[in-house]
Amino acid sequence: MPQAIKEVEIVEGDGGVGTIKVIHFGEGSEYKSVTHRVDAIDKDNLTYTYRIIEGDALSGLLESITYHIKVVPTEDGGSICKNRSIYNTKEGAEISEEKIKEGKDKALHMFKAIEAYLIAKPDY
């Protein structure tokens, strides 16, 4: 699925906290792009927090979506990736449970696309 992401563009920063990236999606994606900001990186605890701050994934109802990612090593040398998503709605906006589930499913697909992109481009 590396073709799901067309390009990742760093518009500000060096990849660390405060970096702003624009992810441009490939043909066939329902989204054109999202802009996200890196909020926290903890290499010792294997955590990464970022926030989608712009883009059509916010659907006009959300100010932002915050993702807290934690990688947990397993005994067999692999790892498990845990994700907690926080949907920050605009004032007065309401989101149904169905829309939340739909958003989580889309976030999982986006995460898988980013994973595939990074696997395909290990020097990025």
N, CA and C atoms as an extended XYZ file, in Angstrom:
372
Properties=species:S:1:pos:R:3:atomname:S:1:resname:S:1:resid:I:1 pbc="F F F"
N         0.799       -1.192        0.000 N   MET     1
C         0.000        0.000        0.000 CA  MET     1
C         0.855        1.275        0.000 C   MET     1
N         2.137        1.219       -0.384 N   PRO     2
C         2.949        2.434       -0.400 CA  PRO     2
C         2.388        3.522       -1.313 C   PRO     2
N         1.610        3.161       -2.327 N   GLN     3
C         1.050        4.159       -3.230 CA  GLN     3
C        -0.063        4.967       -2.581 C   GLN     3
N        -0.539        4.583       -1.395 N   ALA     4
C        -1.599        5.328       -0.702 CA  ALA     4
C        -1.116        6.719       -0.319 C   ALA     4
N         0.165        6.859       -0.067 N   ILE     5
C         0.735        8.164        0.265 CA  ILE     5
C         1.631        8.591       -0.893 C   ILE     5
N         1.295        9.734       -1.444 N   LYS     6
C         2.034       10.256       -2.584 CA  LYS     6
C         3.327       10.933       -2.138 C   LYS     6
N         3.239       11.717       -1.042 N   GLU     7
C         4.403       12.469       -0.596 CA  GLU     7
C         4.209       12.921        0.847 C   GLU     7
N         5.300       12.987        1.585 N   VAL     8
C         5.317       13.590        2.919 CA  VAL     8
C         6.260       14.778        2.830 C   VAL     8
N         5.731       15.937        3.123 N   GLU     9
C         6.483       17.182        2.982 CA  GLU     9
C         6.660       17.837        4.355 C   GLU     9
N         7.898       18.046        4.766 N   ILE    10
C         8.158       18.768        6.011 CA  ILE    10
C         8.169       20.251        5.667 C   ILE    10
N         7.218       20.991        6.256 N   VAL    11
C         7.120       22.424        5.956 CA  VAL    11
C         7.747       23.284        7.043 C   VAL    11
N         7.985       22.688        8.199 N   GLU    12
C         8.628       23.417        9.293 CA  GLU    12
C         9.255       22.417       10.248 C   GLU    12
N        10.463       22.694       10.688 N   GLY    13
C        11.124       21.855       11.688 CA  GLY    13
C        12.083       20.848       11.095 C   GLY    13
N        12.634       20.036       12.003 N   ASP    14
C        13.656       19.060       11.628 CA  ASP    14
C        13.236       17.616       11.902 C   ASP    14
N        11.955       17.391       12.121 N   GLY    15
C        11.456       16.054       12.429 CA  GLY    15
C        11.153       15.874       13.896 C   GLY    15
N        11.659       16.763       14.743 N   GLY    16
C        11.418       16.685       16.182 CA  GLY    16
C        10.139       17.395       16.584 C   GLY    16
N         9.996       17.608       17.876 N   VAL    17
C         8.822       18.282       18.419 CA  VAL    17
C         8.659       19.645       17.752 C   VAL    17
N         7.434       19.946       17.358 N   GLY    18
C         7.132       21.202       16.685 CA  GLY    18
C         7.154       21.105       15.173 C   GLY    18
N         7.662       20.003       14.632 N   THR    19
C         7.712       19.831       13.183 CA  THR    19
C         6.299       19.761       12.617 C   THR    19
N         6.106       20.409       11.493 N   ILE    20
C         4.823       20.359       10.792 CA  ILE    20
C         5.048       19.668        9.463 C   ILE    20
N         4.230       18.639        9.215 N   LYS    21
C         4.331       17.843        7.992 CA  LYS    21
C         2.993       17.869        7.264 C   LYS    21
N         3.060       17.872        5.937 N   VAL    22
C         1.865       17.713        5.116 CA  VAL    22
C         1.981       16.360        4.426 C   VAL    22
N         0.965       15.534        4.606 N   ILE    23
C         0.919       14.226        3.958 CA  ILE    23
C        -0.056       14.340        2.790 C   ILE    23
N         0.450       14.110        1.585 N   HIS    24
C        -0.365       14.140        0.371 CA  HIS    24
C        -0.697       12.687        0.015 C   HIS    24
N        -1.990       12.395       -0.104 N   PHE    25
C        -2.428       11.032       -0.384 CA  PHE    25
C        -2.499       10.776       -1.881 C   PHE    25
N        -2.365        9.512       -2.240 N   GLY    26
C        -2.379        9.106       -3.636 CA  GLY    26
C        -3.777        9.058       -4.221 C   GLY    26
N        -3.837        8.758       -5.495 N   GLU    27
C        -5.116        8.627       -6.189 CA  GLU    27
C        -5.948        7.532       -5.542 C   GLU    27
N        -7.243        7.745       -5.507 N   GLY    28
C        -8.140        6.760       -4.931 CA  GLY    28
C        -8.429        6.997       -3.463 C   GLY    28
N        -7.648        7.842       -2.822 N   SER    29
C        -7.906        8.152       -1.415 CA  SER    29
C        -9.052        9.144       -1.333 C   SER    29
N        -9.866        9.013       -0.297 N   GLU    30
C       -10.948        9.984       -0.133 CA  GLU    30
C       -10.425       11.329        0.376 C   GLU    30
N        -9.190       11.359        0.862 N   TYR    31
C        -8.598       12.600        1.341 CA  TYR    31
C        -7.489       13.044        0.400 C   TYR    31
N        -7.333       14.360        0.283 N   LYS    32
C        -6.247       14.895       -0.539 CA  LYS    32
C        -4.976       15.026        0.286 C   LYS    32
N        -5.121       15.623        1.495 N   SER    33
C        -3.944       15.815        2.338 CA  SER    33
C        -4.368       16.119        3.771 C   SER    33
N        -3.431       15.931        4.683 N   VAL    34
C        -3.596       16.350        6.077 CA  VAL    34
C        -2.287       17.000        6.514 C   VAL    34
N        -2.424       17.946        7.425 N   THR    35
C        -1.250       18.586        8.004 CA  THR    35
C        -1.178       18.169        9.455 C   THR    35
N        -0.029       17.680        9.865 N   HIS    36
C         0.092       17.319       11.278 CA  HIS    36
C         1.345       17.909       11.898 C   HIS    36
N         1.215       18.113       13.210 N   ARG    37
C         2.299       18.703       13.996 CA  ARG    37
C         2.747       17.672       15.024 C   ARG    37
N         4.046       17.521       15.163 N   VAL    38
C         4.611       16.623       16.171 CA  VAL    38
C         4.556       17.344       17.518 C   VAL    38
N         3.849       16.746       18.487 N   ASP    39
C         3.691       17.355       19.811 CA  ASP    39
C         4.677       16.816       20.843 C   ASP    39
N         5.031       15.538       20.732 N   ALA    40
C         5.950       14.951       21.724 CA  ALA    40
C         6.609       13.707       21.143 C   ALA    40
N         7.875       13.527       21.511 N   ILE    41
C         8.627       12.311       21.166 CA  ILE    41
C         9.393       11.908       22.410 C   ILE    41
N         9.220       10.665       22.825 N   ASP    42
C         9.964       10.142       23.969 CA  ASP    42
C        10.618        8.842       23.519 C   ASP    42
N        11.873        8.923       23.112 N   LYS    43
C        12.588        7.752       22.590 CA  LYS    43
C        12.783        6.679       23.655 C   LYS    43
N        12.978        7.084       24.905 N   ASP    44
C        13.195        6.111       25.974 CA  ASP    44
C        11.949        5.271       26.245 C   ASP    44
N        10.781        5.903       26.179 N   ASN    45
C         9.521        5.195       26.446 CA  ASN    45
C         8.788        4.802       25.167 C   ASN    45
N         9.426        5.041       24.016 N   LEU    46
C         8.895        4.673       22.707 CA  LEU    46
C         7.496        5.233       22.472 C   LEU    46
N         7.333        6.542       22.735 N   THR    47
C         6.049        7.192       22.504 CA  THR    47
C         6.221        8.346       21.521 C   THR    47
N         5.133        8.622       20.816 N   TYR    48
C         5.105        9.673       19.801 CA  TYR    48
C         3.695       10.251       19.794 C   TYR    48
N         3.586       11.552       19.916 N   THR    49
C         2.283       12.202       19.901 CA  THR    49
C         2.275       13.234       18.790 C   THR    49
N         1.226       13.165       17.967 N   TYR    50
C         1.064       14.160       16.916 CA  TYR    50
C        -0.399       14.531       16.810 C   TYR    50
N        -0.636       15.663       16.149 N   ARG    51
C        -1.989       16.199       16.047 CA  ARG    51
C        -2.243       16.601       14.597 C   ARG    51
N        -3.354       16.121       14.034 N   ILE    52
C        -3.779       16.596       12.720 CA  ILE    52
C        -4.416       17.957       12.945 C   ILE    52
N        -3.862       18.977       12.288 N   ILE    53
C        -4.314       20.344       12.523 CA  ILE    53
C        -5.023       20.959       11.320 C   ILE    53
N        -4.906       20.341       10.162 N   GLU    54
C        -5.574       20.815        8.944 CA  GLU    54
C        -5.827       19.639        8.024 C   GLU    54
N        -6.780       19.808        7.136 N   GLY    55
C        -7.009       18.797        6.109 CA  GLY    55
C        -8.439       18.324        6.075 C   GLY    55
N        -8.764       17.678        4.967 N   ASP    56
C       -10.136       17.240        4.782 CA  ASP    56
C       -10.537       16.094        5.710 C   ASP    56
N        -9.606       15.441        6.373 N   ALA    57
C        -9.933       14.395        7.345 CA  ALA    57
C       -10.657       14.966        8.563 C   ALA    57
N       -10.556       16.277        8.780 N   LEU    58
C       -11.231       16.905        9.922 CA  LEU    58
C       -12.714       17.118        9.655 C   LEU    58
N       -13.150       16.935        8.436 N   SER    59
C       -14.563       16.936        8.047 CA  SER    59
C       -15.347       18.177        8.440 C   SER    59
N       -14.687       19.276        8.740 N   GLY    60
C       -15.393       20.481        9.112 CA  GLY    60
C       -15.983       20.473       10.506 C   GLY    60
N       -15.924       19.329       11.205 N   LEU    61
C       -16.484       19.204       12.553 CA  LEU    61
C       -15.422       19.271       13.641 C   LEU    61
N       -14.178       19.034       13.256 N   LEU    62
C       -13.108       18.894       14.237 CA  LEU    62
C       -12.097       20.029       14.139 C   LEU    62
N       -11.638       20.481       15.292 N   GLU    63
C       -10.523       21.424       15.344 CA  GLU    63
C        -9.228       20.682       15.048 C   GLU    63
N        -9.120       19.467       15.619 N   SER    64
C        -7.917       18.651       15.442 CA  SER    64
C        -8.200       17.235       15.918 C   SER    64
N        -7.285       16.342       15.590 N   ILE    65
C        -7.297       14.966       16.121 CA  ILE    65
C        -5.907       14.716       16.672 C   ILE    65
N        -5.848       14.301       17.931 N   THR    66
C        -4.570       14.014       18.575 CA  THR    66
C        -4.383       12.505       18.648 C   THR    66
N        -3.189       12.043       18.258 N   TYR    67
C        -2.849       10.621       18.311 CA  TYR    67
C        -1.677       10.429       19.260 C   TYR    67
N        -1.862        9.534       20.221 N   HIS    68
C        -0.788        9.136       21.126 CA  HIS    68
C        -0.393        7.712       20.731 C   HIS    68
N         0.827        7.543       20.268 N   ILE    69
C         1.332        6.249       19.808 CA  ILE    69
C         2.357        5.740       20.814 C   ILE    69
N         2.230        4.466       21.188 N   LYS    70
C         3.206        3.840       22.070 CA  LYS    70
C         3.573        2.485       21.487 C   LYS    70
N         4.866        2.242       21.349 N   VAL    71
C         5.358        0.955       20.865 CA  VAL    71
C         5.816        0.162       22.077 C   VAL    71
N         5.268       -1.045       22.200 N   VAL    72
C         5.576       -1.906       23.339 CA  VAL    72
C         6.338       -3.127       22.819 C   VAL    72
N         7.589       -3.304       23.254 N   PRO    73
C         8.356       -4.480       22.817 CA  PRO    73
C         7.718       -5.776       23.337 C   PRO    73
N         7.794       -6.828       22.531 N   THR    74
C         7.292       -8.135       22.949 CA  THR    74
C         8.470       -9.050       23.247 C   THR    74
N         8.193      -10.122       23.936 N   GLU    75
C         9.254      -11.060       24.343 CA  GLU    75
C         9.943      -11.715       23.153 C   GLU    75
N         9.218      -11.845       22.025 N   ASP    76
C         9.789      -12.538       20.867 CA  ASP    76
C        10.609      -11.612       19.966 C   ASP    76
N        10.858      -10.371       20.417 N   GLY    77
C        11.663       -9.441       19.642 CA  GLY    77
C        10.852       -8.538       18.729 C   GLY    77
N         9.549       -8.742       18.685 N   GLY    78
C         8.683       -7.887       17.876 CA  GLY    78
C         8.181       -6.715       18.705 C   GLY    78
N         7.086       -6.167       18.287 N   SER    79
C         6.503       -5.047       19.022 CA  SER    79
C         5.009       -4.944       18.738 C   SER    79
N         4.316       -4.263       19.638 N   ILE    80
C         2.894       -3.969       19.491 CA  ILE    80
C         2.767       -2.451       19.516 C   ILE    80
N         2.008       -1.931       18.590 N   CYS    81
C         1.798       -0.487       18.527 CA  CYS    81
C         0.413       -0.174       19.091 C   CYS    81
N         0.381        0.662       20.125 N   LYS    82
C        -0.883        1.071       20.738 CA  LYS    82
C        -1.152        2.513       20.351 C   LYS    82
N        -2.418        2.816       20.049 N   ASN    83
C        -2.798        4.147       19.601 CA  ASN    83
C        -4.025        4.615       20.383 C   ASN    83
N        -3.964        5.833       20.872 N   ARG    84
C        -5.125        6.473       21.502 CA  ARG    84
C        -5.402        7.741       20.716 C   ARG    84
N        -6.643        7.886       20.259 N   SER    85
C        -7.040        9.039       19.454 CA  SER    85
C        -7.973        9.926       20.257 C   SER    85
N        -7.769       11.226       20.166 N   ILE    86
C        -8.635       12.190       20.835 CA  ILE    86
C        -9.177       13.128       19.761 C   ILE    86
N       -10.497       13.161       19.635 N   TYR    87
C       -11.159       13.998       18.641 CA  TYR    87
C       -11.575       15.305       19.307 C   TYR    87
N       -10.973       16.404       18.899 N   ASN    88
C       -11.236       17.725       19.461 CA  ASN    88
C       -12.236       18.440       18.560 C   ASN    88
N       -13.519       18.451       18.974 N   THR    89
C       -14.573       19.001       18.131 CA  THR    89
C       -14.613       20.527       18.186 C   THR    89
N       -15.157       21.099       17.119 N   LYS    90
C       -15.418       22.533       17.101 CA  LYS    90
C       -16.588       22.811       18.039 C   LYS    90
N       -16.660       24.013       18.536 N   GLU    91
C       -17.722       24.391       19.457 CA  GLU    91
C       -19.092       24.121       18.823 C   GLU    91
N       -19.942       23.406       19.558 N   GLY    92
C       -21.291       23.108       19.104 CA  GLY    92
C       -21.402       21.883       18.212 C   GLY    92
N       -20.297       21.328       17.770 N   ALA    93
C       -20.337       20.150       16.892 CA  ALA    93
C       -20.561       18.890       17.707 C   ALA    93
N       -21.356       17.992       17.179 N   GLU    94
C       -21.594       16.699       17.814 CA  GLU    94
C       -21.252       15.599       16.824 C   GLU    94
N       -20.649       14.554       17.343 N   ILE    95
C       -20.235       13.438       16.497 CA  ILE    95
C       -20.868       12.177       17.051 C   ILE    95
N       -21.543       11.422       16.198 N   SER    96
C       -22.206       10.184       16.614 CA  SER    96
C       -21.177        9.080       16.849 C   SER    96
N       -21.582        8.057       17.594 N   GLU    97
C       -20.712        6.892       17.832 CA  GLU    97
C       -20.332        6.237       16.506 C   GLU    97
N       -21.261        6.241       15.563 N   GLU    98
C       -20.988        5.657       14.250 CA  GLU    98
C       -19.859        6.412       13.541 C   GLU    98
N       -19.890        7.742       13.618 N   LYS    99
C       -18.841        8.556       12.999 CA  LYS    99
C       -17.499        8.346       13.705 C   LYS    99
N       -17.533        8.167       15.022 N   ILE   100
C       -16.291        7.908       15.764 CA  ILE   100
C       -15.685        6.592       15.312 C   ILE   100
N       -16.518        5.550       15.195 N   LYS   101
C       -16.023        4.251       14.734 CA  LYS   101
C       -15.463        4.365       13.321 C   LYS   101
N       -16.182        5.088       12.470 N   GLU   102
C       -15.714        5.303       11.101 CA  GLU   102
C       -14.368        6.028       11.096 C   GLU   102
N       -14.220        7.027       11.956 N   GLY   103
C       -12.964        7.762       12.064 CA  GLY   103
C       -11.822        6.884       12.534 C   GLY   103
N       -12.107        6.009       13.498 N   LYS   104
C       -11.074        5.094       13.998 CA  LYS   104
C       -10.626        4.141       12.899 C   LYS   104
N       -11.591        3.636       12.119 N   ASP   105
C       -11.251        2.741       11.017 CA  ASP   105
C       -10.373        3.453        9.986 C   ASP   105
N       -10.723        4.696        9.672 N   LYS   106
C        -9.936        5.470        8.708 CA  LYS   106
C        -8.543        5.767        9.263 C   LYS   106
N        -8.471        6.039       10.573 N   ALA   107
C        -7.165        6.301       11.192 CA  ALA   107
C        -6.285        5.056       11.111 C   ALA   107
N        -6.879        3.890       11.316 N   LEU   108
C        -6.121        2.644       11.213 CA  LEU   108
C        -5.588        2.471        9.792 C   LEU   108
N        -6.419        2.744        8.800 N   HIS   109
C        -5.967        2.636        7.412 CA  HIS   109
C        -4.864        3.652        7.127 C   HIS   109
N        -5.000        4.859        7.681 N   MET   110
C        -3.974        5.877        7.481 CA  MET   110
C        -2.663        5.437        8.138 C   MET   110
N        -2.762        4.886        9.346 N   PHE   111
C        -1.567        4.407       10.036 CA  PHE   111
C        -0.892        3.309        9.218 C   PHE   111
N        -1.685        2.387        8.680 N   LYS   112
C        -1.129        1.307        7.856 CA  LYS   112
C        -0.466        1.871        6.596 C   LYS   112
N        -1.074        2.911        6.013 N   ALA   113
C        -0.484        3.529        4.825 CA  ALA   113
C         0.839        4.198        5.162 C   ALA   113
N         0.889        4.890        6.298 N   ILE   114
C         2.139        5.528        6.724 CA  ILE   114
C         3.200        4.473        7.006 C   ILE   114
N         2.807        3.392        7.665 N   GLU   115
C         3.732        2.298        7.940 CA  GLU   115
C         4.299        1.737        6.635 C   GLU   115
N         3.435        1.499        5.649 N   ALA   116
C         3.878        0.958        4.363 CA  ALA   116
C         4.813        1.940        3.647 C   ALA   116
N         4.482        3.229        3.726 N   TYR   117
C         5.327        4.256        3.118 CA  TYR   117
C         6.721        4.235        3.726 C   TYR   117
N         6.789        4.168        5.048 N   LEU   118
C         8.091        4.188        5.725 CA  LEU   118
C         8.879        2.901        5.493 C   LEU   118
N         8.189        1.785        5.391 N   ILE   119
C         8.872        0.527        5.091 CA  ILE   119
C         9.449        0.577        3.674 C   ILE   119
N         8.683        1.162        2.747 N   ALA   120
C         9.142        1.278        1.367 CA  ALA   120
C        10.281        2.285        1.213 C   ALA   120
N        10.365        3.249        2.140 N   LYS   121
C        11.395        4.298        2.069 CA  LYS   121
C        12.134        4.366        3.402 C   LYS   121
N        12.926        3.357        3.721 N   PRO   122
C        13.563        3.287        5.045 CA  PRO   122
C        14.562        4.398        5.323 C   PRO   122
N        15.050        5.074        4.296 N   ASP   123
C        16.018        6.150        4.517 CA  ASP   123
C        15.363        7.502        4.784 C   ASP   123
N        14.025        7.537        4.809 N   TYR   124
C        13.309        8.803        5.014 CA  TYR   124
C        13.485        9.291        6.413 C   TYR   124
